[in-house]
Amino acid sequence: MGLRVLFLSCIIVAAAGGSLWLAAIGLPDGAGSARQNSLEQRVRRYLIANPEVLNEAADAYQQRRKEREAAARINVMKGLKGTLRKSGGLPVLGNPKGDVTVVEFFDYRCPYCKRALTELQRLVGEDKNLRLVFREFPILGPQSLVASRAAIAAREQGKYLEMHDALMAYKGQLDEKTIMAIAAGQGVDIARLRADMEKPQVMALINESMILARRLGVRATPTMIIGDVVHAGYAEMGVLKDLVARARAGCETC
């Protein structure tokens, strides 16, 4: 509805602009005013008779805006290509030298991220030339941040993937006590884990992902970046395979 009003206003302003031009070239005020009123009435009658024009104009405007946003995002990704594909020292799933990289921004408390992990593991298992990079993106509250810090810190004990999978598999509410219990269940030394969680490089990695997300317009979890495409939300296997195929066919940032 807002776009309809916007386009109607623009059309009327354009019509008024025509009459102002007539006045500027020296026509009498009365003549200019009469022409303006006539033109506005004609525009009004046309729009009433053809209201679908407003929908068509609004659709065209939205499509062009999406295209501009996509082009701008590709330009941003070109500049961030190297950083985006790096794992920050976290393990990379699949083929480290794969020709296509899937980057997932996720939160351990996100139920759709938990569902997505199964699809991503299948995808990497079936496609031997694919690499998967995890980007910790704890946006669902303080406990999400604790979980991300614990998982990243567990890499010091070679347990990142074990922690990642265990945190994703857990179905209840995650709090610090539960997170530590999950870590202990994976054979993680808890005293060492707590010390490693305080290291500045842990938050540095999370902050890097936060900055990347902001620059790429990532606002939700899970979000997958495959080639030039930023796919927000859960994606089934067929969608993921299609995005990978499109990336292989040629993209500007792969």
C-alpha positions in Angstrom: 0.0 0.0 0.0 2.9 2.4 0.8 4.4 1.8 -2.6 1.1 2.6 -4.3 0.9 5.9 -2.5 4.5 6.6 -3.4 4.1 6.0 -7.1 0.8 7.9 -7.2 2.5 10.9 -5.5 5.4 10.7 -8.0 3.1 10.6 -11.0 1.1 13.6 -9.7 4.4 15.5 -8.9 5.6 14.7 -12.5 2.3 16.0 -13.9 2.6 19.2 -11.8 6.2 19.6 -13.0 4.9 19.8 -16.6 2.6 22.7 -15.7 5.4 24.5 -13.8 7.5 24.3 -16.9 4.7 25.9 -18.9 4.6 28.7 -16.4 8.4 29.1 -16.6 8.3 29.7 -20.3 5.8 32.6 -19.9 2.3 31.2 -20.1 -0.2 33.1 -18.0 -0.8 31.8 -14.4 -4.4 30.9 -15.3 -3.4 28.9 -18.3 -0.7 27.0 -16.3 -3.1 26.3 -13.5 -5.8 25.1 -15.9 -3.4 22.8 -17.7 -2.1 21.5 -14.3 -5.6 20.7 -13.1 -6.5 19.1 -16.4 -3.4 16.9 -16.4 -3.9 15.8 -12.8 -7.5 14.9 -13.5 -6.4 12.9 -16.6 -3.7 11.1 -14.5 -6.3 10.4 -11.8 -8.9 9.0 -14.2 -6.3 6.8 -15.9 -5.1 5.3 -12.6 -8.6 4.7 -11.4 -9.4 2.9 -14.7 -6.1 1.0 -14.6 -5.1 0.4 -11.0 -2.9 -2.5 -12.0 -0.4 0.0 -13.2 0.5 0.8 -9.6 1.1 -2.8 -8.8 3.3 -3.2 -12.0 5.2 0.0 -11.0 5.7 -1.2 -7.4 6.8 -4.7 -8.6 9.3 -3.2 -11.1 10.6 -0.9 -8.4 11.1 -3.8 -5.9 12.8 -5.9 -8.5 15.2 -3.2 -9.5 16.0 -2.6 -5.8 16.7 -6.3 -5.3 19.0 -6.2 -8.3 20.9 -3.2 -7.0 21.3 -4.8 -3.6 22.5 -8.0 -5.1 25.1 -6.1 -7.2 26.2 -4.2 -4.2 26.6 -7.4 -2.2 28.7 -9.0 -4.9 31.0 -6.0 -4.9 31.3 -6.3 -1.1 32.0 -10.1 -1.4 34.7 -9.4 -3.9 36.5 -7.3 -1.4 35.9 -9.8 1.5 36.5 -13.0 -0.6 39.8 -13.9 1.2 38.5 -13.2 4.7 35.2 -14.9 4.1 36.7 -18.1 2.9 39.2 -18.4 5.8 38.2 -20.5 8.8 40.1 -18.4 11.4 41.9 -21.5 12.6 38.7 -23.6 13.0 38.5 -27.0 11.2 37.2 -27.0 7.6 34.9 -29.7 6.6 35.2 -31.5 3.3 38.0 -30.8 0.9 40.3 -28.0 2.1 41.2 -27.3 -1.5 37.7 -27.6 -2.9 36.6 -25.5 -5.8 33.5 -24.2 -4.0 33.3 -22.9 -0.5 30.1 -23.0 1.6 30.2 -20.5 4.5 27.6 -20.9 7.2 26.7 -18.3 9.8 25.0 -20.1 12.6 23.9 -19.9 16.3 24.0 -23.0 18.6 20.5 -22.1 20.0 18.9 -21.8 16.5 16.7 -24.9 15.8 17.0 -24.4 12.1 20.8 -24.4 12.3 20.5 -27.8 14.0 18.5 -29.1 11.1 20.8 -27.5 8.6 23.9 -29.3 10.0 22.5 -32.7 8.8 22.0 -31.4 5.3 25.5 -29.7 5.2 27.2 -32.9 6.4 25.4 -34.9 3.7 26.3 -32.3 1.1 30.0 -32.4 2.0 29.9 -36.2 2.2 28.5 -36.5 -1.3 30.5 -33.7 -3.0 34.2 -34.4 -2.7 35.3 -31.1 -4.1 33.4 -28.9 -1.6 34.7 -27.2 1.5 32.6 -26.0 4.4 33.6 -23.1 6.7 31.7 -22.4 9.9 31.2 -18.8 11.1 30.2 -18.5 14.7 27.3 -15.9 14.8 25.9 -15.9 18.3 22.9 -13.5 18.0 20.3 -15.3 20.1 21.4 -14.1 23.5 24.2 -14.3 26.1 24.1 -18.1 26.3 24.7 -18.3 22.5 27.8 -16.3 23.1 29.0 -18.6 25.8 28.4 -21.6 23.6 30.4 -20.1 20.7 33.3 -19.1 23.0 33.4 -22.7 24.4 33.4 -24.3 21.0 36.1 -22.0 19.7 38.2 -22.5 22.9 37.8 -26.3 22.5 40.0 -26.1 19.4 43.0 -25.7 21.7 42.3 -29.3 22.8 41.5 -30.5 19.2 37.8 -30.7 20.1 36.1 -28.0 18.1 34.1 -30.3 15.7 33.1 -32.6 18.6 31.8 -29.6 20.5 30.1 -28.2 17.5 28.3 -31.4 16.7 27.4 -32.0 20.4 26.0 -28.5 20.9 24.0 -28.8 17.7 22.7 -32.1 18.7 21.5 -30.9 22.2 17.7 -30.3 22.2 17.1 -28.5 25.4 17.9 -25.0 26.7 21.6 -24.2 26.6 23.0 -22.5 29.7 26.6 -22.3 30.9 26.2 -25.4 33.2 24.8 -27.4 30.3 27.5 -26.2 27.9 30.2 -27.3 30.4 28.5 -30.7 30.8 28.4 -31.1 27.1 32.1 -30.2 26.9 33.0 -32.7 29.6 31.1 -35.4 27.7 33.4 -34.8 24.8 36.5 -35.3 26.9 37.3 -31.6 27.2 39.4 -30.5 30.2 36.9 -28.0 31.7 39.5 -26.0 33.7 41.6 -25.5 30.6 38.5 -24.7 28.5 37.4 -21.9 30.9 40.9 -20.4 30.7 41.0 -20.6 26.9 37.6 -19.1 26.6 39.0 -15.9 28.1 41.8 -15.6 25.5 41.3 -12.5 23.3 41.6 -14.4 20.0 38.3 -16.2 20.8 36.3 -13.0 20.9 38.4 -11.6 18.0 37.2 -14.5 15.8 33.6 -13.9 16.8 33.9 -10.2 16.2 35.3 -10.8 12.8 32.3 -12.9 11.9 30.0 -10.2 13.3 31.6 -7.6 11.1 31.5 -9.8 8.0 27.8 -10.5 8.7 27.0 -6.8 9.0 28.8 -5.9 5.8 27.1 -8.7 3.9 23.7 -7.9 5.3 23.4 -11.2 7.2 20.8 -10.9 9.9 19.5 -14.4 10.5 20.7 -17.9 11.3 21.4 -20.0 9.5 22.7 -18.1 6.5 24.6 -19.8 3.8 27.0 -18.0 1.4 27.6 -20.1 -1.7 29.2 -18.4 -4.6 27.6 -15.1 -5.2 24.4 -16.1 -3.3 23.5 -15.2 0.3 20.8 -17.7 1.3 19.0 -16.8 4.6 17.2 -19.6 6.4 17.1 -23.3 6.3 17.8 -24.9 2.9 17.0 -28.4 1.9 19.5 -30.6 0.1 18.1 -29.9 -3.4 18.5 -26.1 -2.9 22.0 -26.5 -1.6 23.0 -28.7 -4.5 21.5 -26.2 -6.9 23.5 -23.3 -5.4 26.7 -25.2 -5.5 26.1 -26.1 -9.2 25.5 -22.4 -10.0 28.7 -21.5 -8.2 30.6 -24.0 -10.2 29.1 -22.8 -13.4 30.6 -19.4 -12.8 30.4 -16.7 -10.2 32.4 -13.5 -9.6 33.5 -14.3 -6.0 34.2 -18.1 -6.0 
